[in-house]
Amino acid sequence: MNTTTITSEEFQKDPNGARKATANGPVFISERGVHAFALITIEEYRRIGGKGESILDLLAMPEDEYFDWEPPRMELHILPADFS
């Protein structure tokens, strides 16, 4: 597995080239000489992430559509207005 590093300017000029480079490994996109982003294939993302679920899949909780939750009650302490 090879890694490729490109600048953000190079990525803006040739995003398709960066996408093709992910076939050989991750593509690091740098800003001002520092790695800022990583571009990987969805297969690699799923391998790293385990189940292959997205954050939306995890938040949806399809197995538990209804759950019992009662929000805590707020206690307001209102003071009378002082017009003196």
Backbone bond lengths (Angstrom), bond angles and torsions (degrees), N, CA, C in turn:
res aa  C-N    CA-C-N  psi(-1)  N-CA   C-N-CA  omega(-1)  CA-C   N-CA-C  phi
1 M - - - 1.447 - - 1.523 108.75 -
2 N 1.312 115.34 124.57 1.461 121.88 178.12 1.520 109.66 -100.85
3 T 1.298 115.80 150.19 1.460 119.83 172.60 1.517 108.30 -112.00
4 T 1.300 115.44 145.34 1.457 122.32 179.55 1.518 107.56 -121.22
5 T 1.314 116.27 137.77 1.463 120.94 175.60 1.517 108.27 -119.89
6 I 1.336 115.21 128.59 1.457 121.23 176.45 1.523 108.69 -131.95
7 T 1.306 115.64 160.12 1.459 119.42 177.46 1.525 108.90 -83.82
8 S 1.308 116.21 163.59 1.465 119.63 178.37 1.529 110.64 -64.54
9 E 1.335 117.47 -31.68 1.454 120.65 177.08 1.524 110.63 -65.73
10 E 1.348 116.85 -42.80 1.464 120.80 177.24 1.526 111.01 -62.70
11 F 1.324 116.08 -39.02 1.464 120.18 178.61 1.525 110.71 -64.01
12 Q 1.317 117.22 -41.52 1.467 120.86 179.45 1.525 111.35 -64.81
13 K 1.326 117.33 -35.54 1.465 121.17 -179.89 1.524 112.43 -75.82
14 D 1.341 117.70 -33.31 1.464 120.61 -174.79 1.530 111.59 -142.14
15 P 1.341 118.50 67.96 1.464 119.78 179.39 1.524 112.46 -64.64
16 N 1.331 117.49 -30.28 1.455 120.17 179.33 1.531 111.19 -67.78
17 G 1.319 116.67 -35.97 1.464 120.70 176.25 1.521 111.40 -64.33
18 A 1.323 116.55 -39.60 1.472 120.81 177.28 1.515 110.36 -65.40
19 R 1.335 116.30 -40.88 1.458 120.41 178.63 1.526 110.51 -61.87
20 K 1.328 116.86 -44.14 1.469 120.89 179.50 1.523 111.47 -64.58
21 A 1.331 117.08 -33.99 1.468 121.06 -179.28 1.525 111.94 -66.48
22 T 1.338 118.61 -21.46 1.470 119.99 179.48 1.520 112.02 -67.37
23 A 1.334 118.39 -14.10 1.471 120.91 176.07 1.529 110.82 -64.00
24 N 1.333 116.91 -25.75 1.469 121.54 -179.54 1.515 113.14 -98.39
25 G 1.324 117.86 -6.33 1.456 121.26 -178.59 1.511 110.48 145.32
26 P 1.326 116.91 -176.49 1.464 119.99 -177.24 1.528 112.10 -67.04
27 V 1.314 114.82 151.11 1.460 121.99 176.14 1.523 106.77 -114.28
28 F 1.319 115.67 120.23 1.458 120.83 178.00 1.526 108.44 -95.42
29 I 1.319 115.82 130.93 1.458 121.66 178.90 1.521 107.02 -107.88
30 S 1.317 115.16 121.22 1.465 119.05 -175.37 1.520 111.09 -105.40
31 E 1.319 114.19 149.43 1.461 122.77 173.82 1.516 107.65 -126.39
32 R 1.303 115.68 122.54 1.470 121.90 -178.58 1.527 111.51 55.47
33 G 1.329 116.03 38.27 1.456 121.29 175.54 1.517 115.40 82.20
34 V 1.329 118.13 4.01 1.465 121.82 -178.46 1.530 108.77 -119.31
35 H 1.344 116.66 133.48 1.461 119.49 177.17 1.523 109.66 -60.21
36 A 1.328 116.57 121.75 1.460 121.46 -177.76 1.519 111.97 -112.21
37 F 1.335 117.64 -30.49 1.458 121.78 -176.87 1.520 109.40 -141.21
38 A 1.336 115.02 157.92 1.457 121.15 173.89 1.518 107.99 -129.20
39 L 1.308 116.01 133.72 1.458 122.37 178.75 1.522 107.04 -111.66
40 I 1.348 116.13 121.51 1.464 120.94 -179.91 1.525 109.46 -133.83
41 T 1.320 115.95 163.30 1.460 119.92 177.69 1.526 109.46 -73.71
42 I 1.316 115.96 159.77 1.463 119.87 179.19 1.529 110.67 -64.82
43 E 1.317 116.94 -32.65 1.470 119.77 177.43 1.532 110.79 -63.05
44 E 1.328 116.26 -42.98 1.466 120.09 178.24 1.524 110.56 -66.20
45 Y 1.321 116.58 -40.72 1.462 120.92 177.43 1.526 110.57 -58.91
46 R 1.314 116.82 -46.14 1.469 120.84 179.62 1.524 111.76 -66.19
47 R 1.336 116.68 -36.53 1.470 119.76 178.17 1.522 110.39 -64.86
48 I 1.321 116.81 -42.62 1.462 121.17 -179.68 1.522 110.78 -69.95
49 G 1.330 116.11 -41.58 1.457 121.06 -175.20 1.511 115.38 -77.48
50 G 1.305 118.56 -10.83 1.461 120.37 178.53 1.512 112.30 93.13
51 K 1.320 117.98 -96.96 1.459 122.31 -174.41 1.522 113.16 -70.76
52 G 1.306 117.69 -18.82 1.448 120.48 -177.40 1.509 113.00 82.50
53 E 1.318 117.09 16.07 1.456 120.78 178.99 1.513 109.82 -87.51
54 S 1.297 114.93 147.78 1.451 118.90 174.86 1.526 108.13 -87.70
55 I 1.299 116.59 170.12 1.460 120.73 177.57 1.521 110.06 -61.69
56 L 1.340 117.39 -32.77 1.462 120.07 177.85 1.525 111.01 -66.51
57 D 1.348 117.01 -38.37 1.461 120.02 177.00 1.529 110.81 -63.26
58 L 1.317 116.10 -40.86 1.461 119.56 -178.82 1.524 111.80 -68.77
59 L 1.340 117.11 -37.90 1.456 120.18 -179.47 1.522 112.91 -74.60
60 A 1.326 117.33 -24.88 1.465 120.86 -177.63 1.525 111.98 -67.31
61 M 1.315 119.02 -30.25 1.470 124.53 -178.75 1.529 111.54 45.98
62 P 1.344 118.94 58.77 1.473 120.13 -176.12 1.522 113.41 -62.74
63 E 1.323 117.76 -25.53 1.466 119.76 -179.31 1.526 112.39 -75.13
64 D 1.311 117.14 -12.88 1.459 120.71 -176.57 1.525 108.69 -139.28
65 E 1.349 115.24 70.59 1.458 119.49 -175.94 1.523 112.75 -60.81
66 Y 1.313 117.02 -35.32 1.451 119.91 -178.62 1.523 108.54 -121.64
67 F 1.289 116.26 130.11 1.457 119.79 173.57 1.514 107.75 -135.91
68 D 1.309 114.80 148.50 1.452 121.39 -176.01 1.519 109.06 -83.54
69 W 1.319 115.50 119.05 1.455 120.56 178.79 1.515 108.42 -146.60
70 E 1.274 115.94 127.05 1.455 122.02 178.56 1.525 107.66 -115.55
71 P 1.329 117.98 115.84 1.460 119.08 179.81 1.522 110.52 -66.45
72 P 1.319 117.38 147.53 1.466 119.41 178.96 1.519 110.78 -66.44
73 R 1.317 115.60 144.47 1.462 120.67 179.34 1.520 109.41 -78.44
74 M 1.311 115.23 140.78 1.458 120.62 176.40 1.512 109.67 -87.47
75 E 1.294 116.03 139.08 1.451 120.50 175.13 1.521 108.07 -105.68
76 L 1.331 115.24 117.97 1.456 119.93 179.07 1.521 109.39 -102.99
77 H 1.292 115.23 131.96 1.460 121.05 176.77 1.524 107.18 -112.44
78 I 1.332 116.54 97.84 1.454 122.04 -176.55 1.530 109.18 -92.06
79 L 1.294 115.65 125.11 1.460 121.03 178.54 1.525 109.30 -95.02
80 P 1.301 117.49 145.32 1.466 119.26 178.00 1.527 110.20 -67.50
81 A 1.316 115.36 150.46 1.471 120.73 179.09 1.515 110.72 -70.87
82 D 1.298 116.84 141.20 1.466 122.05 178.50 1.537 107.86 -107.76
83 F 1.359 116.90 106.37 1.454 121.96 -177.44 1.540 112.38 -98.67
84 S 1.303 117.66 23.03 1.466 118.41 -176.87 1.513 112.57 -83.92
